[in-house]
Amino acid sequence: MGADPTGRRPETLPTDEDRVRLTNRLAERNHREDTGGPFAALVVETGTGRLV
């Protein structure tokens, strides 16, 4: 999963690495913007990687 210069989230995250990478980016953003601390979570369909 490459970085999206527009800041939008991808519709699917096919690998565990992609999912962890996005979760970490969201947690860093929450911490940086002081909007919830260093926490984030994703919900994805196991088979497709589609963000729910």
C-alpha positions as CSV (number, residue, x, y, z in Angstrom):
1,M,0.0,0.0,0.0
2,G,1.6,3.2,-1.1
3,A,1.1,6.5,0.6
4,D,-1.9,8.3,-0.9
5,P,-0.9,12.0,-1.4
6,T,-4.6,13.1,-1.1
7,G,-4.8,11.6,2.4
8,R,-7.7,9.4,1.6
9,R,-7.9,5.8,2.9
10,P,-7.8,3.0,0.4
11,E,-11.0,0.9,-0.1
12,T,-9.2,-2.3,0.5
13,L,-6.2,-3.5,2.4
14,P,-5.2,-6.9,1.1
15,T,-2.4,-7.8,3.5
16,D,-1.9,-7.7,7.2
17,E,1.1,-5.4,6.7
18,D,-1.1,-2.9,4.8
19,R,-3.7,-3.0,7.7
20,V,-1.1,-2.5,10.4
21,R,0.6,0.3,8.4
22,L,-2.7,2.2,8.1
23,T,-3.6,1.6,11.8
24,N,-0.2,3.0,12.8
25,R,-0.6,6.0,10.6
26,L,-4.0,6.7,12.1
27,A,-2.7,6.3,15.6
28,E,0.2,8.7,14.9
29,R,-2.3,11.2,13.5
30,N,-4.5,11.0,16.6
31,H,-1.5,11.6,18.8
32,R,-0.1,14.5,16.6
33,E,-3.5,16.2,16.4
34,D,-4.3,15.5,20.1
35,T,-7.6,13.8,19.1
36,G,-7.5,10.6,21.1
37,G,-4.0,9.7,22.0
38,P,-1.9,7.1,20.2
39,F,-4.8,4.8,19.5
40,A,-6.6,3.6,16.3
41,A,-8.4,0.5,15.0
42,L,-9.6,-0.9,11.7
43,V,-12.4,-3.2,10.8
44,V,-11.9,-5.2,7.6
45,E,-13.5,-8.1,5.9
46,T,-11.0,-11.0,6.2
47,G,-11.4,-12.4,2.7
48,T,-11.4,-9.2,0.7
49,G,-9.6,-6.7,2.9
50,R,-12.4,-4.2,2.3
51,L,-12.7,-1.5,5.0
52,V,-16.0,-1.8,6.7
